[in-house]
């Protein structure tokens, strides 16, 4: 039995760059975040097995293990540095004293198929003040209900209903390990107006919807 095979040998050159992932994160005190690094040569190929050294600047912001697990300890901005040889890569971490996230509208929202609804998220610290510049993550579940698209800096997002009439789901916003949700139901919004009619005999007013 004989045959042939083509083997492509990829050789890596000198280390050219180091990419840290994720490149940014928002965390609360005590929260952990796993960072990873990809080391690339001058041709863009990944250099496997290259040793990585992790550092935090300033060191008072938290600690990071030899495998890139960061623990936040002080409010402020931390720079996560990954280094291989003389090449470094960085990530920015915003550490906040977040107490809660408020999502509006809240409760249950009806959105007709093909229509949109804007949601707004605000994060508050332990003193009850709004935290500016938060990095929010938006999701909708199940995905068949609709699509959620962040607007601008991410404190607002637009939900587009794509589900069937009567289907329900949940819009969720997350930041620094906390979350808030609002239920969405696919269907026509209630546009009826209340009217008050008076009974001529009893003088009692009756409330009805038309």
C-alpha positions as CSV (number, residue, x, y, z in Angstrom):
1,X,0.0,0.0,0.0
2,X,1.4,3.4,-0.9
3,X,0.2,6.9,-1.1
4,X,1.1,10.5,-0.9
5,X,0.4,13.3,1.5
6,X,1.0,17.0,1.4
7,X,2.3,18.5,4.7
8,X,2.4,22.2,5.3
9,X,5.0,23.3,7.8
10,X,4.3,26.7,9.4
11,X,7.4,28.2,10.9
12,X,7.1,31.1,13.3
13,X,9.5,34.0,13.4
14,X,10.3,36.5,16.0
15,X,7.5,37.7,18.4
16,X,6.0,40.8,16.9
17,X,2.8,41.5,19.0
18,X,0.8,40.3,21.9
19,X,-3.0,40.6,22.1
20,X,-4.8,40.6,25.4
21,X,-8.4,39.3,25.5
22,X,-10.7,40.9,26.6
23,X,-9.1,44.3,25.9
24,X,-11.5,46.0,28.3
25,X,-13.7,45.1,31.2
26,X,-15.9,46.7,33.9
27,X,-15.7,45.0,37.3
28,X,-16.9,45.4,40.9
29,X,-14.6,45.0,43.9
30,X,-13.9,41.3,44.6
31,X,-15.0,40.2,41.1
32,X,-12.6,38.0,39.0
33,X,-11.8,38.2,35.3
34,X,-9.8,35.7,33.3
35,X,-7.4,37.3,30.7
36,X,-5.7,35.4,27.9
37,X,-3.0,36.4,25.5
38,X,-2.2,35.5,21.9
39,X,1.4,36.0,20.8
40,X,1.9,36.6,17.1
41,X,5.0,36.7,14.9
42,X,5.8,39.2,12.1
43,X,3.7,37.1,9.7
44,X,0.6,37.2,11.9
45,X,1.0,33.5,12.9
46,X,0.4,32.5,16.6
47,X,3.5,31.6,18.5
48,X,2.4,28.6,20.6
49,X,4.1,27.9,23.9
50,X,5.5,31.4,24.3
51,X,5.8,32.3,28.1
52,X,3.5,35.0,29.3
53,X,4.1,37.2,32.3
54,X,1.1,39.1,33.8
55,X,1.2,42.4,35.7
56,X,-1.2,45.0,37.1
57,X,-0.6,48.7,37.0
58,X,-0.9,50.2,39.5
59,X,-0.4,47.1,41.7
60,X,-2.9,48.5,44.3
61,X,-5.8,47.9,42.0
62,X,-5.8,44.2,42.3
63,X,-3.9,41.0,41.9
64,X,-3.3,38.8,38.9
65,X,-2.1,35.2,38.8
66,X,0.5,33.6,36.6
67,X,-2.3,32.3,34.3
68,X,-4.0,35.7,33.9
69,X,-6.8,35.5,36.5
70,X,-7.4,39.1,37.9
71,X,-9.1,39.9,41.2
72,X,-10.2,43.6,41.5
73,X,-9.6,45.1,44.9
74,X,-9.7,49.0,44.6
75,X,-12.0,51.4,42.7
76,X,-10.4,53.1,39.7
77,X,-8.7,52.2,36.5
78,X,-6.3,49.3,36.2
79,X,-4.1,48.4,33.3
80,X,-3.6,44.6,32.8
81,X,-0.2,43.9,31.0
82,X,0.7,40.7,29.4
83,X,4.4,40.4,28.4
84,X,6.3,37.8,26.3
85,X,10.0,38.7,25.9
86,X,10.2,42.4,25.1
87,X,6.7,42.5,23.6
88,X,3.7,43.6,25.7
89,X,-0.1,43.9,25.3
90,X,-2.6,45.7,27.5
91,X,-6.2,45.7,28.6
92,X,-8.1,48.4,30.5
93,X,-10.2,47.6,33.5
94,X,-12.7,50.0,35.1
95,X,-13.3,48.9,38.8
96,X,-16.5,50.4,40.3
97,X,-18.4,50.2,43.6
98,X,-21.6,49.2,41.9
99,X,-24.6,48.5,44.0
100,X,-27.4,48.0,41.5
101,X,-28.5,48.4,37.9
102,X,-31.8,50.1,36.9
103,X,-33.5,49.1,33.6
104,X,-36.3,51.1,32.1
105,X,-38.9,50.4,31.1
106,X,-39.4,47.8,33.8
107,X,-42.0,45.1,34.4
108,X,-43.6,43.8,31.3
109,X,-43.5,45.6,27.9
110,X,-45.6,44.7,24.8
111,X,-44.0,45.2,21.5
112,X,-45.7,44.4,18.1
113,X,-43.8,42.3,15.6
114,X,-41.6,44.5,13.5
115,X,-41.7,47.4,16.0
116,X,-39.0,48.6,18.3
117,X,-38.6,49.6,22.0
118,X,-35.8,51.6,23.5
119,X,-34.4,50.4,26.8
120,X,-32.2,52.5,29.1
121,X,-29.8,51.2,31.8
122,X,-28.3,53.2,34.7
123,X,-25.8,51.8,37.2
124,X,-25.7,53.2,40.8
125,X,-22.9,53.1,43.4
126,X,-23.3,52.3,47.1
127,X,-24.0,56.0,47.8
128,X,-27.0,56.0,45.3
129,X,-25.2,58.1,42.7
130,X,-25.3,57.2,39.0
131,X,-22.0,55.8,37.6
132,X,-21.0,57.4,34.3
133,X,-19.2,55.5,31.5
134,X,-20.4,52.0,32.4
135,X,-19.8,49.2,29.9
136,X,-23.2,47.4,29.6
137,X,-23.8,44.0,27.9
138,X,-27.3,43.6,26.4
139,X,-28.9,40.2,25.6
140,X,-32.4,38.9,24.8
141,X,-33.6,35.4,25.5
142,X,-34.8,33.4,23.6
143,X,-33.2,34.9,20.5
144,X,-36.4,34.1,18.5
145,X,-38.2,36.9,20.3
146,X,-36.2,39.7,18.9
147,X,-32.9,41.4,18.5
148,X,-31.3,43.9,20.9
149,X,-28.8,46.5,19.6
150,X,-26.8,48.8,21.8
151,X,-26.8,52.5,21.0
152,X,-23.7,54.7,21.2
153,X,-21.9,54.2,24.5
154,X,-24.2,51.3,25.4
155,X,-26.4,52.8,28.2
156,X,-29.4,52.5,25.8
157,X,-30.3,49.7,23.5
158,X,-33.1,49.2,20.9
159,X,-35.1,46.0,20.9
160,X,-36.7,44.9,17.6
161,X,-39.5,42.4,17.9
162,X,-39.2,39.5,15.5
163,X,-41.2,36.8,17.3
164,X,-44.8,35.6,16.9
165,X,-47.8,37.2,18.5
166,X,-48.1,36.1,22.2
167,X,-44.5,35.0,22.5
168,X,-42.5,36.3,25.5
169,X,-38.9,36.7,26.4
170,X,-36.5,38.6,28.6
171,X,-34.3,41.6,27.9
172,X,-31.2,41.6,30.2
173,X,-28.6,44.2,30.8
174,X,-25.4,43.3,32.7
175,X,-22.4,45.2,34.1
176,X,-19.7,44.3,36.7
177,X,-21.4,41.1,37.7
178,X,-24.9,42.6,38.3
179,X,-27.9,42.4,36.0
180,X,-31.5,43.7,35.5
181,X,-34.3,42.3,33.4
182,X,-37.5,43.3,31.7
183,X,-40.1,40.9,30.3
184,X,-41.1,41.5,26.7
185,X,-44.3,40.1,25.1
186,X,-44.9,40.2,21.4
187,X,-48.3,41.7,20.7
188,X,-50.2,44.9,20.2
189,X,-49.9,47.5,22.9
190,X,-53.0,48.4,24.9
191,X,-54.2,51.7,23.4
192,X,-57.7,51.7,25.0
193,X,-58.8,54.9,26.8
194,X,-60.6,54.8,30.1
195,X,-64.0,56.6,30.2
196,X,-66.2,57.4,33.2
197,X,-70.0,57.1,33.0
198,X,-72.4,58.0,35.7
199,X,-75.4,55.9,36.8
200,X,-78.5,58.2,36.9
201,X,-80.1,56.2,39.7
202,X,-77.2,55.6,42.2
203,X,-74.9,58.4,41.3
204,X,-72.0,55.9,41.2
205,X,-69.5,56.4,38.5
206,X,-68.4,53.4,36.4
207,X,-65.0,53.1,34.8
208,X,-64.9,51.3,31.5
209,X,-62.4,50.8,28.6
210,X,-63.1,51.6,25.0
